[in-house]
């Protein structure tokens, strides 16, 4: 396929036929299919089936579900949580922000990872009774003990007894931030994590690099999915 690939996004410029990426003529089905396949591959949807009927229509169920997940993660209500006012074992750990909860607090070890802290209990999701999955979107730092310091957070889902196996299998997420001179210098931390079934427990632990200790106070936000 001929064309200038400079500044190529999804590989579309050669398909559209101009360096600016603007269409210079009608878009036939051959070009449209090429465009859609490139977008599919860029989103990790290669191998799913798509069709055309008065525009782009997804007719493959798996492809539709994958696009639904992406659409829901980007465009859906986000709900925030803090520490439950009356925690109950591993069942209830988080209260909705509408109840004005205190933040969670996780503590670092002596220049190493601290203990795991449970932040979501088995009864804390779903909020929407029809939801069957959830994933995290952001962590909002409310306070930190160590200024101008690098911190890391690990997040894993499941039972506490399974956490060592999760670590060994690299089945968890990590994120970091630099605390700066105050919390105003720390924006919300975007969380990249798996979708998990509603009712899945969630745990976090932290490391304050180079410090003998260090606490982080924070709130969490998540999205729920109907399928």
C-alpha positions as CSV (number, residue, x, y, z in Angstrom):
1,X,0.0,0.0,0.0
2,X,1.6,3.2,-1.1
3,X,1.7,6.5,0.8
4,X,3.7,8.7,3.2
5,X,3.8,7.1,6.6
6,X,5.3,10.2,8.4
7,X,3.2,10.9,11.6
8,X,1.1,7.8,10.8
9,X,-1.7,7.1,13.3
10,X,-3.0,3.5,13.2
11,X,-1.4,3.4,9.8
12,X,-4.3,5.3,8.3
13,X,-2.6,8.0,6.2
14,X,-1.5,5.8,3.4
15,X,-5.1,4.4,3.3
16,X,-6.7,7.8,3.3
17,X,-4.4,8.9,0.6
18,X,-2.8,12.2,1.8
19,X,0.0,13.3,4.1
20,X,-2.5,15.3,6.3
21,X,-4.6,12.2,6.9
22,X,-7.7,13.9,5.2
23,X,-9.7,11.9,2.8
24,X,-9.2,13.0,-0.8
25,X,-12.0,11.0,-2.3
26,X,-14.8,8.5,-1.6
27,X,-14.1,5.8,1.0
28,X,-14.9,2.4,-0.5
29,X,-15.2,-0.9,1.4
30,X,-11.7,-2.0,0.6
31,X,-10.2,1.2,2.2
32,X,-12.7,1.0,5.0
33,X,-11.8,-2.6,5.8
34,X,-8.1,-1.7,5.9
35,X,-8.7,1.2,8.2
36,X,-10.9,-0.9,10.6
37,X,-8.4,-3.8,10.7
38,X,-5.6,-1.4,11.6
39,X,-7.7,0.1,14.4
40,X,-8.6,-3.5,15.5
41,X,-4.9,-4.4,15.7
42,X,-4.0,-1.2,17.6
43,X,-6.6,-2.0,20.2
44,X,-5.6,-5.7,20.5
45,X,-8.8,-6.8,18.7
46,X,-7.1,-8.6,15.9
47,X,-9.0,-11.8,14.9
48,X,-12.4,-10.5,15.7
49,X,-15.0,-10.2,12.9
50,X,-16.4,-6.9,11.8
51,X,-18.9,-6.1,9.0
52,X,-20.5,-3.2,7.2
53,X,-24.1,-2.2,7.0
54,X,-24.8,1.5,6.6
55,X,-21.4,2.2,8.2
56,X,-19.2,0.3,10.6
57,X,-21.2,-2.3,12.6
58,X,-19.8,-4.9,14.9
59,X,-21.6,-8.2,14.4
60,X,-19.2,-10.5,16.3
61,X,-20.2,-10.9,19.9
62,X,-16.7,-11.1,21.2
63,X,-15.7,-8.0,19.3
64,X,-18.7,-6.1,20.6
65,X,-17.9,-7.0,24.2
66,X,-14.3,-5.9,23.8
67,X,-15.4,-2.5,22.4
68,X,-18.0,-2.3,25.1
69,X,-15.3,-2.7,27.8
70,X,-13.1,0.0,26.2
71,X,-16.1,2.4,25.8
72,X,-17.3,1.8,29.4
73,X,-13.8,2.3,30.9
74,X,-13.5,5.7,29.1
75,X,-17.2,6.8,29.2
76,X,-19.0,5.6,32.3
77,X,-19.8,6.9,35.8
78,X,-16.8,6.7,38.2
79,X,-17.5,6.0,41.8
80,X,-15.1,6.9,44.7
81,X,-14.5,5.1,48.0
82,X,-12.7,5.5,51.3
83,X,-12.2,3.5,54.4
84,X,-15.4,1.9,55.8
85,X,-16.7,3.7,58.9
86,X,-17.4,0.2,60.4
87,X,-15.2,-2.3,58.7
88,X,-16.3,-6.0,58.9
89,X,-13.5,-8.5,58.4
90,X,-12.7,-9.1,54.8
91,X,-16.3,-8.5,53.8
92,X,-16.8,-4.7,54.1
93,X,-13.7,-2.5,53.8
94,X,-14.9,0.5,51.7
95,X,-17.6,3.1,51.9
96,X,-18.9,5.3,49.1
97,X,-17.6,8.9,49.1
98,X,-21.2,10.1,49.7
99,X,-20.8,8.9,53.3
100,X,-17.8,11.2,53.8
101,X,-15.4,8.4,54.8
102,X,-11.8,8.8,56.0
103,X,-9.1,7.8,53.5
104,X,-7.4,4.5,53.5
105,X,-3.8,4.5,54.9
106,X,-1.1,2.1,53.8
107,X,2.4,2.0,55.4
108,X,5.8,1.3,53.8
109,X,8.3,-1.0,55.4
110,X,11.9,-0.1,56.2
111,X,13.0,0.8,52.6
112,X,10.9,-2.2,51.5
113,X,7.3,-3.2,50.8
114,X,5.0,-2.9,53.8
115,X,2.1,-5.2,54.8
116,X,-0.8,-5.7,52.4
117,X,-3.9,-3.6,53.2
118,X,-7.3,-4.7,52.1
119,X,-9.3,-1.8,50.4
120,X,-12.2,-3.7,48.8
121,X,-14.2,-6.3,50.6
122,X,-16.3,-9.1,49.1
123,X,-19.6,-7.3,49.7
124,X,-18.3,-3.8,48.5
125,X,-19.1,-4.6,44.9
126,X,-21.2,-4.4,42.9
127,X,-22.7,-1.0,43.6
128,X,-25.0,-1.5,40.6
129,X,-26.8,-4.7,41.3
130,X,-26.6,-5.6,37.6
131,X,-22.8,-5.2,37.3
132,X,-20.7,-8.3,37.1
133,X,-17.2,-6.8,36.8
134,X,-15.2,-3.8,38.0
135,X,-11.9,-2.2,37.5
136,X,-10.0,0.6,39.1
137,X,-9.5,4.0,37.5
138,X,-7.7,6.3,39.9
139,X,-6.0,6.6,43.3
140,X,-6.3,10.1,44.9
141,X,-3.6,10.9,47.3
142,X,-5.0,12.7,50.4
143,X,-1.8,12.9,52.5
144,X,1.7,11.4,52.7
145,X,4.3,11.2,55.4
146,X,7.4,11.7,53.3
147,X,7.8,14.8,51.1
148,X,9.9,14.9,48.0
149,X,10.1,11.2,47.9
150,X,9.5,8.4,45.4
151,X,6.7,6.0,46.3
152,X,5.4,2.9,44.7
153,X,2.1,1.0,45.2
154,X,1.2,-2.6,44.3
155,X,-2.4,-3.7,43.8
156,X,-3.7,-7.3,43.6
157,X,-7.1,-8.9,43.7
158,X,-8.3,-12.2,45.4
159,X,-7.8,-13.9,48.7
160,X,-5.0,-12.8,51.1
161,X,-3.6,-16.4,51.1
162,X,-3.1,-16.2,47.3
163,X,-1.1,-13.0,47.3
164,X,2.3,-14.7,47.3
165,X,1.3,-16.7,44.3
166,X,0.0,-13.5,42.6
167,X,3.4,-11.9,43.2
168,X,5.3,-14.9,41.8
169,X,3.0,-15.0,38.7
170,X,3.3,-11.2,38.2
171,X,-0.5,-11.1,38.5
172,X,-0.8,-7.6,39.9
173,X,-0.4,-3.9,39.0
174,X,2.2,-1.3,40.0
175,X,2.1,2.5,40.0
176,X,4.4,5.2,41.3
177,X,4.5,8.9,42.2
178,X,6.8,11.5,43.6
179,X,5.4,13.2,46.6
180,X,6.9,16.6,46.0
181,X,6.5,19.2,48.7
182,X,2.9,18.5,49.5
183,X,-0.2,16.7,48.4
184,X,-1.2,19.5,46.0
185,X,1.8,18.4,43.9
186,X,0.4,14.9,43.5
187,X,-2.4,14.6,41.0
188,X,-4.7,11.6,40.7
189,X,-2.8,8.4,39.8
190,X,-4.2,6.6,36.8
191,X,-4.6,2.8,37.6
192,X,-4.0,0.3,34.8
193,X,-5.4,-3.0,36.0
194,X,-7.4,-6.1,35.1
195,X,-11.2,-6.2,35.2
196,X,-12.3,-8.6,38.0
197,X,-15.6,-10.2,38.9
198,X,-17.8,-8.2,41.3
199,X,-17.2,-9.4,44.8
200,X,-13.4,-9.7,44.3
201,X,-11.3,-8.5,47.2
202,X,-8.5,-6.1,46.5
203,X,-5.3,-5.4,48.4
204,X,-2.5,-2.8,48.2
205,X,0.9,-2.3,49.7
206,X,3.5,0.5,49.4
207,X,7.2,1.3,49.4
208,X,8.7,4.7,50.3
209,X,12.0,4.5,48.5
210,X,15.0,5.0,50.8
211,X,12.9,5.7,53.9
212,X,12.6,3.6,57.1
213,X,8.8,4.2,57.0
214,X,6.2,6.2,55.2
215,X,2.4,6.3,55.1
216,X,0.1,7.3,52.3
217,X,-3.5,8.3,52.8
218,X,-5.7,7.8,49.7
219,X,-9.1,7.3,48.1
220,X,-9.9,5.0,45.2
221,X,-12.3,5.2,42.3
222,X,-13.6,2.4,40.0
223,X,-15.9,1.6,37.1
224,X,-18.4,-1.2,36.9
225,X,-19.5,-3.3,33.9
226,X,-22.7,-5.0,33.1
227,X,-20.9,-7.8,31.1
